[in-house]
Amino acid sequence: MEKGCHSCLNCVKLRRSNTQASCLALKELVGRNGNCWAYSNDPDFWKRYEKAVRQYAAVHGQ
């Protein structure tokens, strides 16, 4: 795999289990070929995601 490749294998949004892997952002693993627009290697992605969800809920009353 190329360094810096936008592949599912090194994306923080990939959910891995003993039997399969699935993308938490998309229905398909489009990054298998290294060209995923939803790719992220940010280790704080989920922390920032949760914060944004809480802020959105507070503003929109959900």
Secondary structure as GFF3:
##gff-version 3
##sequence-region A 1 62
A	DSSP	three_ten_helix	8	10	.	.	.	ID=ss1
A	DSSP	beta_strand	14	16	.	.	.	ID=ss2
A	DSSP	beta_strand	21	23	.	.	.	ID=ss3
A	DSSP	three_ten_helix	30	33	.	.	.	ID=ss4
A	DSSP	alpha_helix	45	60	.	.	.	ID=ss5
###
